Amino acid sequence: MNHYKFDFGPGIVAEGYTKVLPDTLYSAETGYGFESIHSVYGRDRSHERIESIVSSSKVSSVRTQLQDRFCIPLNAVFVLDVPQGTYRVHALMGDENTESRTSIRAGEGRLMLPPVHTHPGQWIEEQFSVVVREGESLKLSFSGAAPRINALEIMEAGSTLTVYIAGDSTVCDQPTSGYPYAGWGQMLPAFFKHDVAVDNHAYSGRSTKSFIEEGRLDAILSRVKSGDFLFIQFGHNDEKSDALRGTKAFTTYQEYLSKYIHAAREREVHPVLITPVHRRYFQEDGSLMDTHGDYIVAMKELADQEKVPLIDLAAQSKILFEEAGVEGSKLDFLWAWPGEYVHFPAGVEDNTHFSQRGARRMAKIVATSISELAIHPLSMFLRS
């Protein structure tokens, strides 16, 4: 079983760990390091202690060393070459002298933890599970107002319960090059404890039909194990008129959705249907226009027929956007002034795709629904 332990920051390496200095640049030879070292700094607080901590315990000594030394990874990415699989990541974060604020993402912007805030002299240990696919490395991106990473312990966790997601651009992992563009699926991992990994296979522009015909469902099915979950949200592109994607609500749309359900059940995987999240189009009376129509009705009908749990993201997002109003709801979508974001220099007015704020709010609805519907055992592993 692959097991890696990294001690971050300057100073002597803690016993049993591999040292990562602020200038440890990734190389194929070592298989680990920062993608870039231009914004990585480090501190050794061991000489700043007011009181000397003396202990005969080796564990305590190692712990003290890890707490004293850390890297400050300002929007930096740590890379580790690992075989494909699911990995449990144990992170130690904190600082003796000052508060810290750290966010950790994996791969293409998957939010793995709620932002971690420590007070002076406080260290927090957090765990999460992350999926690494074939041909990829494990990439952890650190950000925040005052980020810290003292240590990482990474080990294989093949038996971890996995939530697979099939969906479209409102769900998928959007690259950091499109910031603040995000799908709700990439925000979902932060709502689970380390007992659950999220493997988001959603892809922009796909419908129930094109997702299957491109082999994307087969890619999921080749990885699943008994007891896993398959979340399914389609509709936006099924409504298109082109032959590659378009389906009819009460015929082909339901037929293709049934393929996901039956394929999952054949492998003892639990399917969950999710109604398509609403677009941001308001009527004169301030209510939200329903652009999905029969597709929402058809999914609900199928869920009832097949006895499949259904998360009504359409209904919940409608409430959320109407509460925010015409102007306030822009914050949830990809709306920006010219020059506001580097990646959208001319500005953008997008009523379909989410900002990171909106994606987090959609993911929260999904997580809350898991609890309210008592979808077992997922509901047991939600972060409080």
C-alpha positions in Angstrom: 0.0 0.0 0.0 1.4 3.4 -1.0 1.9 5.7 2.0 3.6 9.1 1.9 4.5 11.5 4.7 5.7 15.0 4.1 7.2 17.5 6.5 6.9 21.1 5.1 9.1 24.0 5.9 12.8 24.7 6.7 14.8 22.9 9.4 15.6 19.3 10.2 13.2 16.8 8.8 10.9 15.0 11.3 11.6 11.3 11.7 9.7 9.2 9.3 8.9 12.1 7.0 10.2 13.4 3.7 11.2 17.1 3.8 9.5 19.6 1.5 11.3 23.0 1.5 9.8 26.2 0.1 12.1 25.7 -2.9 11.3 22.0 -3.5 10.3 22.1 -7.1 8.5 19.2 -8.6 10.5 16.9 -10.8 9.7 13.6 -12.5 12.7 12.1 -10.8 11.5 12.7 -7.2 7.8 12.5 -8.1 6.8 15.3 -5.7 7.2 19.1 -5.1 5.6 22.4 -5.9 4.6 23.2 -9.5 6.1 26.7 -9.0 8.1 28.0 -6.0 7.6 31.7 -6.8 5.0 32.2 -4.2 6.0 29.6 -1.6 7.7 30.7 1.7 8.6 29.0 4.9 9.2 29.5 8.6 10.9 27.6 11.5 9.3 28.9 14.7 11.4 26.6 17.0 13.8 29.4 17.9 10.9 31.8 18.7 9.3 29.7 21.5 8.9 31.5 24.8 8.9 28.3 26.7 11.0 25.2 25.9 8.9 22.1 25.5 10.8 19.1 26.7 9.4 15.6 26.2 10.9 12.1 26.2 8.1 11.0 23.9 9.2 10.5 20.3 5.7 11.1 19.1 5.5 14.4 21.0 8.9 15.4 19.6 7.9 14.7 16.0 4.6 16.5 16.6 6.4 19.6 17.9 8.8 19.6 15.0 5.9 19.5 12.6 4.1 22.3 14.4 7.2 24.5 14.5 7.9 24.4 10.8 5.6 25.1 7.8 5.4 26.4 4.3 3.3 29.4 3.3 1.9 28.3 -0.1 0.3 31.4 -1.6 -1.8 30.0 -4.4 0.7 27.2 -4.8 0.2 23.7 -6.1 1.8 20.6 -4.5 2.2 17.6 -6.9 2.7 14.0 -6.0 2.9 11.2 -8.5 0.8 8.3 -7.4 -0.9 5.3 -9.2 -4.6 5.8 -10.0 -6.9 5.2 -7.1 -8.5 6.8 -4.1 -6.3 8.4 -1.4 -6.9 9.6 2.1 -5.1 13.0 2.8 -4.4 14.0 6.4 -3.3 17.6 6.6 -1.8 19.5 9.6 -2.2 23.3 9.5 -1.4 26.0 12.0 1.1 28.5 13.4 2.4 29.3 16.9 2.5 33.1 16.4 -0.5 34.1 14.3 -3.8 33.0 12.9 -4.0 31.2 9.6 -6.6 30.7 6.8 -6.1 27.9 4.4 -8.2 26.5 1.6 -7.3 23.2 -0.2 -8.5 22.2 -3.6 -7.6 19.1 -5.6 -7.2 18.7 -9.4 -9.3 21.2 -11.3 -10.5 23.3 -8.5 -12.3 20.6 -6.4 -12.9 22.1 -3.0 -11.9 19.5 -0.5 -12.4 21.2 2.8 -14.3 24.2 4.2 -11.7 27.0 4.6 -9.6 26.1 7.7 -9.1 28.9 10.2 -6.6 28.5 13.1 -5.9 30.9 16.0 -2.4 31.6 17.2 -0.9 28.5 18.9 -3.6 26.3 17.4 -3.1 23.5 14.9 -5.9 21.7 13.1 -5.8 18.3 11.6 -8.2 17.6 8.7 -8.8 14.6 6.5 -10.4 14.2 3.1 -10.5 11.6 0.3 -9.6 12.3 -3.3 -9.8 10.3 -6.5 -6.8 10.2 -8.8 -7.5 8.9 -12.3 -5.2 7.1 -14.6 -2.4 9.3 -16.1 -2.9 12.0 -13.5 -0.9 13.1 -10.5 -2.4 14.1 -7.1 -2.5 17.9 -7.2 -3.3 19.9 -4.1 -3.8 23.7 -4.5 -3.4 25.9 -1.4 -4.9 29.3 -1.1 -6.3 31.7 1.5 -5.5 34.9 3.2 -2.7 33.4 5.3 -2.3 29.7 4.2 -0.2 27.2 6.2 0.8 23.6 5.6 2.8 21.9 8.2 2.5 18.3 7.2 0.7 15.9 4.8 0.2 12.2 5.2 -1.3 10.5 2.1 -2.3 6.9 1.9 -4.4 4.6 -0.4 -8.0 4.2 0.7 -9.5 1.9 -1.9 -12.5 0.9 0.2 -13.8 4.5 0.6 -17.4 5.1 -0.4 -17.5 7.0 -3.7 -20.1 9.3 -5.1 -19.9 9.4 -8.9 -21.5 12.3 -10.8 -22.9 12.3 -14.3 -24.0 15.7 -15.6 -23.3 18.8 -17.7 -21.5 22.1 -17.4 -23.6 23.2 -14.4 -22.1 20.3 -12.5 -18.6 19.6 -13.9 -15.1 20.6 -12.6 -14.3 23.9 -14.3 -10.6 24.7 -14.7 -9.0 27.4 -12.7 -8.3 29.2 -16.0 -12.0 30.1 -16.0 -12.2 31.5 -12.5 -14.7 32.3 -11.0 -16.6 29.8 -13.3 -17.5 26.6 -11.3 -19.9 23.6 -11.3 -21.6 22.5 -8.2 -20.0 19.0 -8.4 -16.6 20.4 -7.8 -17.8 22.0 -4.5 -19.5 18.9 -3.2 -16.4 17.2 -1.7 -16.1 19.8 1.0 -19.5 18.8 2.4 -18.4 15.2 3.1 -16.1 13.8 5.8 -13.1 11.8 4.7 -15.3 8.6 4.6 -16.6 9.7 1.1 -14.8 10.5 -2.1 -16.4 12.4 -5.0 -15.5 11.4 -8.5 -17.1 14.0 -10.8 -17.4 12.8 -14.4 -19.8 15.6 -15.5 -18.8 17.3 -18.7 -19.8 20.5 -20.4 -22.4 20.3 -23.2 -23.5 16.8 -22.5 -27.0 15.3 -22.4 -28.3 12.0 -21.1 -27.8 10.7 -24.6 -24.4 12.1 -25.6 -22.9 11.3 -22.2 -23.7 7.6 -22.8 -22.8 7.5 -26.5 -19.4 9.1 -25.9 -18.6 6.3 -23.4 -18.6 8.5 -20.3 -21.1 6.3 -18.4 -19.0 3.2 -19.3 -15.9 5.0 -17.8 -17.8 5.4 -14.5 -19.1 1.8 -14.6 -15.6 0.5 -15.0 -14.6 2.1 -11.7 -17.6 1.6 -9.4 -17.8 -0.9 -6.6 -20.8 -2.3 -4.7 -22.3 0.3 -2.3 -21.2 3.4 -4.3 -23.6 6.1 -5.5 -24.3 7.5 -8.9 -25.7 11.1 -9.0 -27.4 12.0 -12.3 -28.3 15.6 -13.3 -29.2 16.3 -17.0 -31.7 18.4 -18.8 -30.0 21.6 -20.0 -28.7 19.9 -23.2 -31.4 17.4 -23.6 -33.6 20.4 -24.4 -31.3 21.2 -27.4 -32.6 20.5 -30.9 -29.5 18.9 -32.3 -29.5 15.2 -33.1 -26.4 14.4 -31.0 -27.9 15.7 -27.8 -31.6 16.3 -28.0 -34.1 14.0 -26.3 -37.9 14.2 -25.8 -39.0 14.6 -22.2 -41.4 11.7 -21.8 -39.8 9.3 -24.2 -36.1 9.3 -25.0 -35.1 11.5 -22.0 -36.7 9.0 -19.6 -35.3 6.1 -21.6 -31.8 7.3 -21.3 -32.1 8.2 -17.6 -33.4 4.6 -17.2 -30.1 3.3 -18.7 -28.2 5.1 -15.9 -30.5 3.7 -13.2 -30.4 0.1 -14.4 -26.7 0.1 -15.1 -26.0 1.3 -11.6 -28.3 -1.2 -10.0 -26.8 -4.1 -11.9 -23.5 -3.3 -10.1 -25.2 -2.8 -6.7 -24.6 1.0 -7.0 -27.3 3.4 -5.7 -28.6 5.8 -8.3 -29.9 9.3 -7.3 -31.7 11.6 -9.7 -31.2 15.4 -9.5 -33.6 17.7 -11.3 -31.7 20.3 -13.5 -30.9 23.5 -11.7 -32.8 26.5 -13.0 -31.4 29.1 -15.3 -31.5 32.8 -14.2 -34.4 34.2 -16.3 -36.9 36.4 -14.4 -40.5 37.3 -15.3 -41.9 40.8 -14.8 -43.5 39.8 -11.5 -40.1 38.8 -10.1 -40.7 35.1 -10.3 -38.2 32.8 -12.1 -39.1 31.4 -15.5 -39.1 27.6 -15.8 -37.0 26.9 -18.9 -36.9 23.1 -18.3 -40.7 22.4 -18.4 -41.5 18.8 -19.0 -38.0 17.6 -18.3 -38.4 18.2 -14.6 -41.8 16.6 -14.6 -40.5 13.6 -16.6 -37.6 13.1 -14.2 -39.9 13.2 -11.2 -42.2 10.7 -12.8 -39.4 8.3 -13.6 -38.0 8.6 -10.0 -41.4 7.6 -8.7 -41.7 4.7 -11.1 -38.2 3.4 -10.4 -38.3 4.2 -6.7 -35.1 6.2 -7.0 -34.3 9.0 -4.5 -34.7 12.4 -6.1 -33.0 15.7 -5.1 -35.2 18.5 -6.4 -32.5 21.0 -7.2 -34.8 22.7 -9.6 -37.3 23.6 -6.9 -34.7 24.5 -4.3 -32.7 26.7 -6.7 -35.8 28.5 -7.8 -36.5 29.5 -4.2 -32.9 30.6 -3.7 -32.8 32.7 -6.8 -36.2 34.3 -6.2 -35.2 35.2 -2.7 -32.0 36.8 -4.0 -33.9 38.7 -6.6 -33.0 40.0 -10.1 -29.8 41.7 -9.0 -28.8 39.6 -6.0 -29.0 36.4 -8.0 -26.3 37.7 -10.4 -23.8 36.9 -7.6 -24.6 33.2 -8.1 -24.0 33.2 -11.8 -21.2 34.1 -14.1 -21.9 37.8 -14.2 -18.9 40.3 -14.2 -18.0 43.8 -15.3 -15.3 44.4 -17.9 -12.0 44.1 -16.2 -13.4 42.5 -13.0 -11.8 39.1 -13.7 -8.6 38.4 -15.6 -10.2 35.5 -17.5 -13.2 37.6 -18.7 -11.6 41.0 -19.7 -14.7 42.1 -21.6 -17.0 41.1 -18.8 -19.6 38.3 -19.0 -23.4 37.9 -18.5 -24.2 34.2 -18.2 -27.5 33.1 -16.8 -26.8 29.4 -16.9 -23.4 28.8 -15.4 -22.3 29.5 -11.8 -19.7 31.5 -10.0 -17.9 29.8 -7.3 -20.4 31.3 -4.8 -23.3 30.0 -6.7 -21.7 26.5 -7.2 -21.1 26.3 -3.4 -24.8 27.2 -2.7 -26.0 24.6 -5.1 -23.7 22.0 -3.6 -25.1 22.9 -0.2 -28.6 22.3 -1.4 -27.5 18.8 -2.6 -25.8 18.1 0.8 -28.8 19.3 2.8 -31.2 17.2 0.6 -29.1 14.1 1.3 -29.7 14.7 5.0 -33.4 15.5 4.6 -34.0 12.5 2.4 -32.0 10.3 4.8 -30.0 8.9 1.9 -28.1 6.2 3.8 -25.2 5.9 4.5 -24.2 9.2 2.8 -26.2 11.2 5.3 -24.0 9.8 8.1 -20.8 11.3 6.5 -21.8 14.9 6.0 -19.8 17.5 7.7 -21.7 19.3 10.4 
